[in-house]
Amino acid sequence: KTLNLGDAASVLGMAIQAPSESAVTSSLDLLRQIGALDEASEDALTPLGFHLATLPVDVRIGKMLIYGAIFGCIEPVLTMAAAMGFRSPFFSPIDKRDE
């Protein structure tokens, strides 16, 4: 949306390894739920969506970071975002436990 390339589904459909249509649909639904896309104006980026597009993190973590900065509680939010950004160090797959 920030590059003004057109509809997300058609642009992604031209990719070398295009994602499935259900993956694109669920991603757009998530962006609408979070408030990054405005469904009333043909999925235009909201101000929140514009800021989320500039952050190199998952949109859920990005929204948490933005709201943490707005409400002045960025330090605990950064700690939670760092913990949520990676999988648990205590999790090990069953087939890799012997290593």
C-alpha positions as semicolon CSV with decimal commas, in nm:
position;residue;x (nm);y (nm);z (nm)
1;K;0,000;0,000;0,000
2;T;0,280;0,245;0,076
3;L;0,433;0,183;-0,269
4;N;0,099;0,234;-0,448
5;L;0,134;-0,087;-0,651
6;G;-0,236;-0,168;-0,645
7;D;-0,437;-0,451;-0,493
8;A;-0,230;-0,670;-0,259
9;A;-0,370;-0,997;-0,393
10;S;-0,288;-0,913;-0,756
11;V;0,061;-0,785;-0,673
12;L;0,145;-1,091;-0,465
13;G;0,001;-1,315;-0,738
14;M;0,282;-1,200;-0,970
15;A;0,554;-1,312;-0,725
16;I;0,785;-1,600;-0,814
17;Q;0,646;-1,805;-0,526
18;A;0,302;-1,656;-0,483
19;P;0,130;-1,714;-0,147
20;S;-0,198;-1,899;-0,142
21;E;-0,515;-1,696;-0,174
22;S;-0,621;-1,800;0,176
23;A;-0,292;-1,671;0,321
24;V;-0,341;-1,333;0,154
25;T;-0,702;-1,316;0,270
26;S;-0,616;-1,401;0,630
27;S;-0,331;-1,146;0,629
28;L;-0,562;-0,872;0,504
29;D;-0,820;-0,972;0,767
30;L;-0,555;-0,943;1,040
31;L;-0,453;-0,598;0,915
32;R;-0,817;-0,488;0,921
33;Q;-0,867;-0,625;1,275
34;I;-0,557;-0,448;1,402
35;G;-0,669;-0,123;1,244
36;A;-0,392;-0,091;0,986
37;L;-0,634;-0,099;0,691
38;D;-0,956;0,100;0,665
39;E;-1,222;-0,125;0,515
40;A;-1,457;0,170;0,455
41;S;-1,214;0,338;0,215
42;E;-1,115;0,034;0,004
43;D;-0,841;-0,093;0,238
44;A;-0,646;0,232;0,248
45;L;-0,370;0,254;0,506
46;T;-0,468;0,418;0,832
47;P;-0,217;0,634;1,019
48;L;-0,147;0,331;1,238
49;G;-0,095;0,119;0,927
50;F;0,149;0,374;0,785
51;H;0,361;0,357;1,101
52;L;0,338;-0,022;1,117
53;A;0,464;-0,040;0,757
54;T;0,786;0,132;0,863
55;L;0,861;-0,109;1,147
56;P;1,049;-0,433;1,068
57;V;0,848;-0,640;1,318
58;D;0,526;-0,841;1,324
59;V;0,226;-0,609;1,310
60;R;0,096;-0,720;1,650
61;I;0,430;-0,642;1,815
62;G;0,456;-0,319;1,616
63;K;0,117;-0,202;1,738
64;M;0,221;-0,281;2,094
65;L;0,541;-0,077;2,049
66;I;0,356;0,220;1,902
67;Y;0,096;0,225;2,178
68;G;0,368;0,183;2,440
69;A;0,542;0,492;2,305
70;I;0,215;0,689;2,294
71;F;0,121;0,601;2,652
72;G;0,472;0,655;2,789
73;C;0,539;0,301;2,906
74;I;0,792;0,196;2,644
75;E;1,039;0,015;2,873
76;P;0,805;-0,265;2,990
77;V;0,656;-0,286;2,640
78;L;1,004;-0,332;2,491
79;T;1,069;-0,615;2,735
80;M;0,744;-0,788;2,640
81;A;0,804;-0,731;2,267
82;A;1,152;-0,883;2,294
83;A;1,012;-1,186;2,473
84;M;0,732;-1,228;2,219
85;G;0,962;-1,183;1,920
86;F;1,134;-1,518;1,963
87;R;1,019;-1,865;2,051
88;S;1,066;-1,993;2,401
89;P;1,416;-2,114;2,493
90;F;1,252;-2,385;2,701
91;F;1,080;-2,545;2,402
92;S;1,258;-2,827;2,225
93;P;1,108;-3,048;1,955
94;I;1,074;-3,414;2,047
95;D;1,301;-3,530;1,765
96;K;1,583;-3,289;1,868
97;R;1,589;-3,352;2,244
98;D;1,887;-3,587;2,233
99;E;2,115;-3,321;2,081
